[in-house]
Amino acid sequence: MTQPTVEDFTDFFLNEYEPASGPIEETDVIPNDLLKKAAEAGAYRLTIPTEYGGWGMSVREYLPYLEGAAQGHGSGRMLVHLTNGVWRPLVRFGNDQQRAIVRDMAAGEAVVAFCLTEAAGGTGRDLKSIARRDGDGWRISGEKHLITFADRADHFILVVATDDRGAKDSLTAFLVPRETAGFEIDSTQHTMGLHGTGHAWLRYDDMLVEDSMRLGELGEGLDVALSFLDYSRVSLSNCMVGLAQRALDEAVAFAKRRTTFGKPIAERQAIQTHLADMYADVNAGRGLVRTAAELCDAGADFTAAAATAKLFNLNMVGRVTDLSLRVHGGYGYTKEAPIERIYRDARGFWFEEGTAEIQRLVIARHVLES
């Protein structure tokens, strides 16, 4: 498969994927033929290493592709963002059988969901899901919620507390196949935006898994989660830039065609002020993402830079979509206007890979230690 140009990749998500927005919004499901087309466009193999069938892009090389995808329907950017991130713990911590799944992921033939968040616990050491020894295997009980693409994932990375013969003092990750007995996937969760991304509850009560399903060593569950958390924050921040750029583009196009009192509203100073603020915000956010990506590619510590990019862009995409909606006036509040869906999709960023409050804690820790 030939690596596409950024322009061709963006064109796919804006002009082939985007037209399916209506059916996706109505059914909350991505059509199978669209998933196949995304695979043919190379959506899943951008950053996957070449030895696993990917193109091995650096983060800096990857950014414009992801930004292009993020300008289309929200489920499209999620396909690109998640697949090009979740392979990392499999390669780093997996056994040969687990790493072999990465090649199928690159081809769009396997989906892996990452499962950390719980409704009754946090996303750290207070997880309520627990694994207890049972002979050569483990019995896992608990639940997860808001798990992306759980509706069609083939494997699930479960991060759970480990009760190793009565000592509950660590987290461990397991790569659990979908068909595992006792594994319940409840796809009745529906969200404000990001339709088609298959968020679901996962429930398991005394589910037996083999020790060979363990991802990494006993007690390395937090390391598995953190192995791609900073990268994922950079990736998400870049998605925010892409969606904000789309909101700006929609506002500009509408301002040029909407006429009041005999002239386009684009000629009015109040509208021009909104557009200027949006443009400045988008470009500032893009610069922060590039800085974090450069540090990542250089092998430097980029934890604070990733959190900074996410914190700024969380607020940036909120401001830009707010202003775009205001430029559109009442029309923007109707489902006929793309900004209506863009506005809803943008609110999902508040909860992905840590809230704004979590980013502030990460940044403050860095500032105090420097």
C-alpha positions, 0 to 999 in steps of 0.5 A: 500500500502506498502512503497517501499525501496529507492532502489525499488523506484529508480529502478522504475524511472530508469528502468520503467519510463526512457524507456518512455523517447523517447515517452515523448520527442516526444509528450511532454505528460506523458502516462496515464499508466505511471502516474498510475504506478507512483501512484502504486509506491507511488510517490505521497504519500511520505510526505503526512500526514498519515491521508490523506493516505500518509506515512508522511515522514520527509524531511530527510526521503524523500530526498533519494527517491526524489534523486532517482526519479530525476535520471530518466526523468525530468517529473518523478522528477516533479511528485514527487517534486510537489505532495509532496509539494503542499499539504501543503497549502491545509492542512494548509489553506484549508477548509474541502472540500479543505483538502479532495482533499489531499487524492485524491492527495496521490492516484494519483487521483487528481492533483493540480497546483500552479499558481504564475508566470506571464509574465507581473509581478513578483511573489510577490506584483506586480502581475497583476492578480486581484480579485474584489468583486461581491456579495458573490463571486469574479471576477478574471481577468489576466493571469499566465504562465509556470504553471506546469502540467496545462495540466492535473491539476484538481485544480489550486491554483491562487495567485492574488491581491485582490481589496476589494471594491477598496483597492488593497493592498493584495494578496489572494489565490483561489483554482479554479476547472479546469471546472470553466467557463471562465478559459482558459488553453492554453497548447501551451507553450513548453520548452527546457527541462522537456518535459511532464510537461504540462507547460501552459498559464492560462487566465481568464477575469471576471471569477466568483468564489465563496468565498468558493474557497478562500484558507486561509483568505483575504490577506493571499495569500503571506502566502499561497505561502511562506508556502511551498516555503522554503521546495520546495527550499530544495526539488528542491535542492535535485532534482539537486543533483539527476540529477547531480549524474546521469550525473556523473554516465553517464560520468563514464560509458562512460569514461570506455567504450570509447577507444582512442589510445588503452585505455579507456579515464577513464585512462587519467588524464584530464578525471579523473580530470573532474570526481573528480571535479564532484564527489566533487560538487555532494557531497558538494551539497548533504551535503547542502541539508541535513543541510537544511532538518535537520533544517526544520524537527527540526522546526527551521528557515531554509529560509537561508539554503534552499536558500543557498542549491538552490544557490549552487546547481544551479551552481553545476548542471550546472558545473557537466552537463557541464563536463559530456557533455565534457567527452562524447565529440561529442557523448554527443551532439547527442540525442542518449546520455542520457546526451543530455536530462539531460543537457537540463533538468538541465537548468530548475532549474534556473527558479524554485522557484526563480532565483539565484539572488533571492536566493542571496537576501534572503541569504544577508538579513539573513547575514546582520540581523544575 
